[in-house]
Amino acid sequence: MFSRRFKYRLLEEIYEQPYALLNTLKCCSEDLKFLRERKYIPKKIIFMGMGSSYFASIYAEYLFSNFLTFHVDSLLASQQLYYPKPIDRESLVVAISQSGESIETVNAVIKLKEKGVEIWCITNSPESTLAKISDVSMLMYAGEERCSTTKTFLSTIALIYMLWANMGIREGYLPENFIERAERSIVEISDIISNNLDSWNALTQSLALRVINSKSAIILGRGYNLCTALEGALLFKEVSKVHAEGMDGGQYRHGPIELTSSEILIISLATGATKNLMVKISGETKKLGGNVMLISDDENKEIVKETDICLNKVEEPLSPLLFTVPLQLIAYNSAVLKGRNPDFGEYLTKITRAE
């Protein structure tokens, strides 16, 4: 795919993301047409997964909650196995697993199918167990991913968005031409990522120093970007072995603000409806002596001066596609600066087959 050579496979997969997004978009446009032919779709939808797939489920819950006709929830598959919520035949479960083999997700689906619950899945593996046992399989076509989750996370977000768009048209909440608009938006974001990867990679090399010189990191996101904060924190732990916590920015004042110090890095993701609140939290934390990194799409010149990474402004529901990438690069460059091989973990396996 690239004429250039990458020292590490993880960086190559990060650079493959614009192409993965376009491939997901191209293929899912046909795959999701089945929705138009469905006579009935349950009004209770549960998105379920583990790890990055669970974070994508949280994103789906925020997105689908725009439709008042649906009751939407997100669940950890492991929770459903041992502390189950009532899910009946009037519900639809969308199980997410990039590999299609995550043990908790597969086992939870098996139990739910025994009750007669309809199962759709989102996966990158058409021959996987999950794809074979689900009633409907929606494939992300992201290409092979050998390292930590990067391009399959973005492709999952894009596929969920397109699923939402198609269901919105079906339910009469969105106009018939919305699919074309959604596709244009994702193509635009793919281009933005492609055009900025080199500069973001160079910039995050210096920002990574702040990460490895901190005892811990807290990544704050709100709304659609709560999933981004959670995913970024997971990559910090997994790739660079830096303790990190992702949380809703609204929770920060309710206790975590007491951790404010130069040794705790606060990364604030500021966009959309809560942008001003996130910028405000960042400024106040700095005044308290905190170590703050601001990632924002704000165009205000005064705020840009305080912003560590300035991103293009896109519509908020699609902003995780942009805001995730700098966090991936920070995690990657932190690992390299620490002398770690970012392609491999010591204890982690690509597919979790044991509980």
JOLINZI-V823412 format. One record per residue. N is the residue number from 1. RES is the residue in one small letter. PHI is phi in degrees with one decimal (999 if undefined). Layout:
n->N res->RES phi->PHI
n->N res->RES phi->PHI
//
This chain:
n->1 res->m phi->999
n->2 res->f phi->-116.7
n->3 res->s phi->-79.4
n->4 res->r phi->-78.9
n->5 res->r phi->-107.1
n->6 res->f phi->-110.3
n->7 res->k phi->-66.6
n->8 res->y phi->-126.0
n->9 res->r phi->-63.8
n->10 res->l phi->-59.5
n->11 res->l phi->-64.6
n->12 res->e phi->-61.3
n->13 res->e phi->-68.4
n->14 res->i phi->-63.3
n->15 res->y phi->-71.8
n->16 res->e phi->-78.6
n->17 res->q phi->-60.6
n->18 res->p phi->-58.2
n->19 res->y phi->-71.9
n->20 res->a phi->-62.8
n->21 res->l phi->-60.8
n->22 res->l phi->-65.3
n->23 res->n phi->-68.7
n->24 res->t phi->-58.1
n->25 res->l phi->-63.3
n->26 res->k phi->-61.8
n->27 res->c phi->-80.5
n->28 res->c phi->-73.1
n->29 res->s phi->-58.2
n->30 res->e phi->-78.9
n->31 res->d phi->-62.0
n->32 res->l phi->-88.4
n->33 res->k phi->-66.8
n->34 res->f phi->-59.7
n->35 res->l phi->-63.1
n->36 res->r phi->-66.9
n->37 res->e phi->-92.6
n->38 res->r phi->-72.8
n->39 res->k phi->-76.7
n->40 res->y phi->-147.2
n->41 res->i phi->-125.5
n->42 res->p phi->-53.0
n->43 res->k phi->-88.4
n->44 res->k phi->-113.6
n->45 res->i phi->-121.2
n->46 res->i phi->-117.3
n->47 res->f phi->-95.8
n->48 res->m phi->-142.6
n->49 res->g phi->-175.1
n->50 res->m phi->-131.4
n->51 res->g phi->58.3
n->52 res->s phi->-59.2
n->53 res->s phi->-68.5
n->54 res->y phi->-69.7
n->55 res->f phi->-62.6
n->56 res->a phi->-64.5
n->57 res->s phi->-65.3
n->58 res->i phi->-62.9
n->59 res->y phi->-57.6
n->60 res->a phi->-62.0
n->61 res->e phi->-62.0
n->62 res->y phi->-61.5
n->63 res->l phi->-68.5
n->64 res->f phi->-73.3
n->65 res->s phi->-68.7
n->66 res->n phi->-68.0
n->67 res->f phi->-98.0
n->68 res->l phi->-69.1
n->69 res->t phi->-78.3
n->70 res->f phi->-109.5
n->71 res->h phi->-99.0
n->72 res->v phi->-121.8
n->73 res->d phi->-140.7
n->74 res->s phi->-126.0
n->75 res->l phi->-136.4
n->76 res->l phi->-74.4
n->77 res->a phi->-60.5
n->78 res->s phi->-65.7
n->79 res->q phi->-64.6
n->80 res->q phi->-66.4
n->81 res->l phi->-70.3
n->82 res->y phi->-115.4
n->83 res->y phi->-131.1
n->84 res->p phi->-69.8
n->85 res->k phi->-87.4
n->86 res->p phi->-66.7
n->87 res->i phi->-127.7
n->88 res->d phi->-115.2
n->89 res->r phi->-70.0
n->90 res->e phi->-86.3
n->91 res->s phi->-108.4
n->92 res->l phi->-118.3
n->93 res->v phi->-108.0
n->94 res->v phi->-106.7
n->95 res->a phi->-91.4
n->96 res->i phi->-116.5
n->97 res->s phi->-158.7
n->98 res->q phi->-58.5
n->99 res->s phi->-80.6
n->100 res->g phi->75.2
n->101 res->e phi->-126.8
n->102 res->s phi->-56.0
n->103 res->i phi->-60.5
n->104 res->e phi->-67.2
n->105 res->t phi->-66.0
n->106 res->v phi->-60.6
n->107 res->n phi->-66.7
n->108 res->a phi->-64.9
n->109 res->v phi->-64.6
n->110 res->i phi->-57.8
n->111 res->k phi->-63.7
n->112 res->l phi->-68.8
n->113 res->k phi->-66.8
n->114 res->e phi->-63.6
n->115 res->k phi->-89.7
n->116 res->g phi->86.5
n->117 res->v phi->-77.3
n->118 res->e phi->-74.9
n->119 res->i phi->-121.4
n->120 res->w phi->-109.0
n->121 res->c phi->-132.1
n->122 res->i phi->-118.6
n->123 res->t phi->-151.6
n->124 res->n phi->-100.6
n->125 res->s phi->-124.6
n->126 res->p phi->-64.2
n->127 res->e phi->-99.3
n->128 res->s phi->-75.2
n->129 res->t phi->-59.6
n->130 res->l phi->-61.7
n->131 res->a phi->-62.2
n->132 res->k phi->-73.3
n->133 res->i phi->-94.7
n->134 res->s phi->-84.2
n->135 res->d phi->-73.4
n->136 res->v phi->-135.9
n->137 res->s phi->-112.5
n->138 res->m phi->-112.3
n->139 res->l phi->-95.8
n->140 res->m phi->-91.6
n->141 res->y phi->52.6
n->142 res->a phi->-85.4
n->143 res->g phi->86.9
n->144 res->e phi->-62.7
n->145 res->e phi->-127.7
n->146 res->r phi->-98.8
n->147 res->c phi->-105.1
n->148 res->s phi->-57.5
n->149 res->t phi->-63.0
n->150 res->t phi->-133.7
n->151 res->k phi->-68.7
n->152 res->t phi->-71.4
n->153 res->f phi->-67.3
n->154 res->l phi->-62.9
n->155 res->s phi->-66.0
n->156 res->t phi->-63.7
n->157 res->i phi->-60.2
n->158 res->a phi->-63.7
n->159 res->l phi->-67.2
n->160 res->i phi->-60.8
n->161 res->y phi->-62.4
n->162 res->m phi->-69.9
n->163 res->l phi->-61.8
n->164 res->w phi->-59.3
n->165 res->a phi->-62.6
n->166 res->n phi->-66.0
n->167 res->m phi->-69.8
n->168 res->g phi->-63.6
n->169 res->i phi->-66.3
n->170 res->r phi->-60.3
n->171 res->e phi->-87.2
n->172 res->g phi->84.3
n->173 res->y phi->-85.8
n->174 res->l phi->-124.2
n->175 res->p phi->-70.4
n->176 res->e phi->-59.3
n->177 res->n phi->-86.6
n->178 res->f phi->-67.3
n->179 res->i phi->-58.9
n->180 res->e phi->-61.8
n->181 res->r phi->-63.5
n->182 res->a phi->-62.9
n->183 res->e phi->-63.6
n->184 res->r phi->-62.1
n->185 res->s phi->-63.9
n->186 res->i phi->-70.6
n->187 res->v phi->-61.0
n->188 res->e phi->-60.1
n->189 res->i phi->-66.9
n->190 res->s phi->-57.7
n->191 res->d phi->-65.1
n->192 res->i phi->-60.6
n->193 res->i phi->-61.4
n->194 res->s phi->-58.9
n->195 res->n phi->-76.3
n->196 res->n phi->-113.8
n->197 res->l phi->-58.0
n->198 res->d phi->-62.8
n->199 res->s phi->-70.0
n->200 res->w phi->-64.5
n->201 res->n phi->-64.2
n->202 res->a phi->-64.7
n->203 res->l phi->-65.2
n->204 res->t phi->-74.4
n->205 res->q phi->-64.8
n->206 res->s phi->-76.3
n->207 res->l phi->-66.9
n->208 res->a phi->-62.6
n->209 res->l phi->-59.6
n->210 res->r phi->-67.0
n->211 res->v phi->-68.7
n->212 res->i phi->-74.4
n->213 res->n phi->-90.5
n->214 res->s phi->-104.7
n->215 res->k phi->-73.2
n->216 res->s phi->-160.8
n->217 res->a phi->-130.8
n->218 res->i phi->-120.0
n->219 res->i phi->-106.4
n->220 res->l phi->-105.7
n->221 res->g phi->-139.8
n->222 res->r phi->-134.3
n->223 res->g phi->60.5
n->224 res->y phi->-61.1
n->225 res->n phi->-96.5
n->226 res->l phi->-62.4
n->227 res->c phi->-62.3
n->228 res->t phi->-65.9
n->229 res->a phi->-62.7
n->230 res->l phi->-65.8
n->231 res->e phi->-66.1
n->232 res->g phi->-60.6
n->233 res->a phi->-64.2
n->234 res->l phi->-63.1
n->235 res->l phi->-66.8
n->236 res->f phi->-58.9
n->237 res->k phi->-69.2
n->238 res->e phi->-75.9
n->239 res->v phi->-89.8
n->240 res->s phi->-107.6
n->241 res->k phi->53.9
n->242 res->v phi->-111.7
n->243 res->h phi->-65.2
n->244 res->a phi->-147.9
n->245 res->e phi->-133.7
n->246 res->g phi->-99.4
n->247 res->m phi->-151.0
n->248 res->d phi->-67.7
n->249 res->g phi->-58.6
n->250 res->g phi->-68.3
n->251 res->q phi->-84.3
n->252 res->y phi->-59.4
n->253 res->r phi->-74.8
n->254 res->h phi->-93.2
n->255 res->g phi->129.4
n->256 res->p phi->-58.2
n->257 res->i phi->-59.7
n->258 res->e phi->-66.9
n->259 res->l phi->-82.2
n->260 res->t phi->-52.9
n->261 res->s phi->-167.7
n->262 res->s phi->-72.6
n->263 res->e phi->-91.9
n->264 res->i phi->-109.4
n->265 res->l phi->-86.2
n->266 res->i phi->-104.9
n->267 res->i phi->-106.0
n->268 res->s phi->-110.2
n->269 res->l phi->-100.8
n->270 res->a phi->-113.4
n->271 res->t phi->-161.0
n->272 res->g phi->67.6
n->273 res->a phi->-63.1
n->274 res->t phi->-109.5
n->275 res->k phi->-56.3
n->276 res->n phi->-63.0
n->277 res->l phi->-65.0
n->278 res->m phi->-69.4
n->279 res->v phi->-64.6
n->280 res->k phi->-62.6
n->281 res->i phi->-59.6
n->282 res->s phi->-61.2
n->283 res->g phi->-63.4
n->284 res->e phi->-67.9
n->285 res->t phi->-65.9
n->286 res->k phi->-60.7
n->287 res->k phi->-63.2
n->288 res->l phi->-82.7
n->289 res->g phi->93.0
n->290 res->g phi->-78.4
n->291 res->n phi->-100.5
n->292 res->v phi->-118.6
n->293 res->m phi->-121.7
n->294 res->l phi->-106.6
n->295 res->i phi->-116.1
n->296 res->s phi->-149.3
n->297 res->d phi->-110.9
n->298 res->d phi->-70.6
n->299 res->e phi->-98.9
n->300 res->n phi->-64.0
n->301 res->k phi->-60.0
n->302 res->e phi->-68.4
n->303 res->i phi->-75.1
n->304 res->v phi->-57.5
n->305 res->k phi->-60.8
n->306 res->e phi->-94.8
n->307 res->t phi->-92.8
n->308 res->d phi->-82.5
n->309 res->i phi->-132.9
n->310 res->c phi->-97.9
n->311 res->l phi->-111.9
n->312 res->n phi->-67.6
n->313 res->k phi->-84.8
n->314 res->v phi->-128.9
n->315 res->e phi->-62.8
n->316 res->e phi->-55.3
n->317 res->p phi->-60.4
n->318 res->l phi->-100.6
n->319 res->s phi->-62.7
n->320 res->p phi->-58.5
n->321 res->l phi->-62.4
n->322 res->l phi->-88.4
n->323 res->f phi->-68.2
n->324 res->t phi->-70.2
n->325 res->v phi->-63.6
n->326 res->p phi->-59.6
n->327 res->l phi->-66.8
n->328 res->q phi->-60.0
n->329 res->l phi->-68.9
n->330 res->i phi->-63.8
n->331 res->a phi->-61.9
n->332 res->y phi->-60.3
n->333 res->n phi->-68.6
n->334 res->s phi->-64.3
n->335 res->a phi->-62.7
n->336 res->v phi->-62.3
n->337 res->l phi->-64.5
n->338 res->k phi->-82.3
n->339 res->g phi->81.6
n->340 res->r phi->-92.8
n->341 res->n phi->-84.6
n->342 res->p phi->-72.1
n->343 res->d phi->-79.9
n->344 res->f phi->-134.5
n->345 res->g phi->-98.7
n->346 res->e phi->-80.3
n->347 res->y phi->-122.4
n->348 res->l phi->-83.5
n->349 res->t phi->-114.7
n->350 res->k phi->-62.6
n->351 res->i phi->-113.2
n->352 res->t phi->-88.0
n->353 res->r phi->-105.5
n->354 res->a phi->-125.7
n->355 res->e phi->-82.2
//
